[in-house]
Amino acid sequence: MRWLVRALVWTSLLSISAIGHQPAIAQQAPSSADQSNRLCNADETFCVPKSLEHAMISAPIALVVEFTAAQKVDVQWEVRDATDKTLASGSSREADTDASGAPLSSKAFIIRECLLQVAATRQGTLVFTPSAIDSSGKKELAKLEIPVELNTETTTLTILVPEDMDKYVGEVHASVDSGDEVFSPKTPLVPQSVTVMKTESGAIPAATAEAVLLRWPGQGPWRVSGVHLDGGVAHVKISSAATESVSYYATAVSYLIQMSLLRLPGIQQVAIE
């Protein structure tokens, strides 16, 4: 049986103003009959629009993938430079909501990535690795590798990290165990610079929050799934599939995200959701 996965792309991966903002779809995926507009893997189990080929990748990226397969398909994706360094990666399992936070159908997922590592080369590859999932398990399908152009310019973000990590962790555990409504640690925070791929100004809050999560890794991948600016209030949504010790980790990173974002112009309050 031949499976088909189509992708809808917003203006060939053009940047969006913020990770929580959903731009209009500029073009519809080509019909299965129009072979000239598609890029497919060897057995055509997975196809995407040809417009992705040699598209410029910069931060943030936004890509909608729509499934038309009857069987459940999981898709791993990566952006790599020519040195084989992974600049960003994710999975359809991590993208179960749309830009407003509403659940998607099982036929689509959205790749939204606000932070990419610095590219060493302008030449890169967008790699899709699909797997068919059914009652018998997971079957690896043929990869689809698409040549892309990478933005080699950089942006320097500033995040706040604990001056004494052990002391900070101790305060996190004490606060959670005591059931405190507000976490108010006494450990000083110090600025730390993080250099990433060139990022649009409107995506700096989301990229900054993502940089905190990367600096403080937890169980499973924690991601920034949305940042919405409402006046001077930044609403930040973070998510993960992790189930153990979530309260400790969420308390620790939420405070660091809050304090890091409050350093940005125009943000007077941060709400972590």
N, C-alpha and C positions, 0 to 999 in steps of 0.2 A: 504494500500500500504506500502511496506517495503522500507525504505530508507537505503542507505549504504554510509557511509563516511569512506574512507580509509586514513591512514596516512603513509607518508614516513618519516623515521627517519634517521638522519645522525649519524651513529655509536652509537646508543643508548644514544643520548643526550650528546655525547662527546663535549667538549668545542671547540670553534673556536678562531682563533688568534685575531680577531677584529670583532666588530659587523657589520661592513660594508663588511667583507670578506665572500664570499660564498664558503664553502667547497664542495667537490664532494659528491654525494649521495652514501653511501656505500652499501645500499641494497634497493631493490625494495619492495613495499608493496606486501604481499602475495595475491594470487588470492582469490576471494570470496569462491571458492570451498575448499580451504585449511583451514578448521576450526581450526586445531591444531596450526596454526600460528597467530591466531587472538584473541583479547580481545574485547568483544562486550557488550553493555548494554543489559538490560533485553529483549527488543524486537528487538534487532539487527538493530536499526535505526542508530547506530554509532559504528564503529569498528576501532581499531588501532592494530599495530603489537604487538605480545606477547613479543617482545624484550624489550618493555618499562617496563614490570613488574620487579621490584627490580633493575632497572637501577640506576646508580649513578648520582645524580643531583648536578652540580656545575656551577659556573658562568664563562663564559656566556653559555647559552643554545641556541640550534638551532633546530627547529623542523618544518618540512613541513607537512601540512595537506592537503590532496587532496580530494575534494568532488566528489562523483559520483551520488549524488541524483539529480533528475530532478527538485525538488523543492528547493528553496533557503533555506539554513540552516545557522544559526548563531551559533558560538560556543564560549562560555565563558570558560576560563581555569584558573586554580589556582594551585599553588604549596603550600602545607601546611605541617607544621610539626605535630608531635603527640599531641601538645598542642592546635591544631586547629588554630595556628597563620598563616596568609597568608604571604608567603615569596615573592611571585610575582604573578601577575595576568594580564589578558588581554582579548581581544576579537578578533574574526576574522574581525570585522568591523574596527579595528585599524591597520590591517596588509594587506594593499591593494597594496603593492609593493614588489618586490623581493629585494635581497641584493644590487643590483646595482641601485635601485630606479625605475626600469621599472614596469609598471602596470602588475599585475597578472590577469589571467583569473578568471572568477567567480567560477571556479572549484578548486581553491587552495588558501591557505594562509600560511604565514610563521610566526611562533612564534620565535622571536629573543629577548632575554632578557639578558642584560649585567649586571644587578644589582639585586641581591637577598638579602633579609633581612637575618640576622643571624638566623640559625636554632638552636632551643633549644634541638632537638633530632635528632638522626641519622635516625629514622624511619619517613617517610613522605608519603604524598599522592598527586598524580597528578589527579586533578579533571577536567573532561570535562563535561560541561552542554550545550547540543545542544538544539536549538529551531528551529522549522519549521516556515518559514515566507511566507505568501501568501496574497492575497487580503482580506481575512477574518481576518487577524491579525497574532499574534504570538502565536504559540502553544509550550508549554514546553514539551520537550522529556525527556526520562529517562537519568539520569546521568551515567557517567562511571567513577569509582574511581579506580585508579591503585596504588598499594603500590610501593614506590620507596625508595631508600637510599639517604640521604642528607649529604653533606659535612658540617661538623660542625666547620671546621677551618675558620678563619676570615682574612680579609684584611682591613686595615685602609686607607681610602682615605682622601685627604685634599682638601676642597673647600674654596673659598673666599666669604664672605658675607659682606654686608654693616655694618659699625660700628654704623651708625644711620639710621635705616630703613626708618623712616618718611622723613628724609632729602633726602635720595636716591630716594624714590618714587616721591618726589617733583621735583627732577632734571629730572627724567624720563619723567614726564608729561610736564615739561617746554620744554624739548628738542624735544619731538614729536610734541607738539603744535606749536613750532617754525619752524618745518620742517628741523631741523639740519641733515646734511648728516652723521655726525660723532657724536656719543654720547661720551662725555668726562666729566664724573661726577667728582666732587671734594671731594665727601664723601669718606673717607678712607675705605679700605676693610681690613677685618681681617680674618685670617685662622680659619677654623672650621673642626674638625675631624669627619669623618663619618665611622662607623664600619659596614662592610657588609660581606656576605658570601665570602669565599676564591675566589679570582678572578685572572684569568691568567694575566700575565704581559701585553700581547698584547691587552687586553680588558680594561686596566686601563683608557685610555682616554675616551672611551665610558661610562664606569661606573662612572667616575668623572662628565661627562656632565649630566648623568642621576641623580646623587646625587644632582646636582644644581637644577634640575627641581623638585625633590621631596622636597627639602628644600623651594622652592618658588612655591607652587602649583598655577595653573591657572584654568580658566574655562575648564571643561572637562579634560581628561587626556592628558597632553603633554608628548610626548615620544621622545627619541633619536632613530631615524629610521636608522641612519647610521653614521659611522665615518670612513673616509678614510685618511690614512697618505700618503702624497706624498712628500718625502724628509723631510723638516722641517715644512711642512704645514699640519695642521690638518683640513680636510674638515668635518664639522659637519652638519648633517641634522636633524632638529627637526620638528615635525609635531603635529597637533591637529585638532579635528573637531570643535573647538571653532570658533565663528565668531565675537563676540563682544569684543571691546577693545583689539584686538589682537596686535595692534601696540605698545601699552604701555607695555604689558607683554613681547612681543618678544624683545623689546629694553632692558628691564630690565634683562631678563635671558640671552640674547645673550652676553651682556657685562660681566656678572658674569661667564658664561661658558668660554668665551675667556680668561679672566684673570686667571681663575682656571687652564685651560689647559696650559697656558704659563709657569706655574710653573713646568711642567713635563719635564724630560730630553728629549732633542732631538726635542722639539716643539718650533719653533721660530715665527710661525704665525698661526692664527686660522681664518678660513673662515666659517661663519655661513650661511647655505643655507636653 
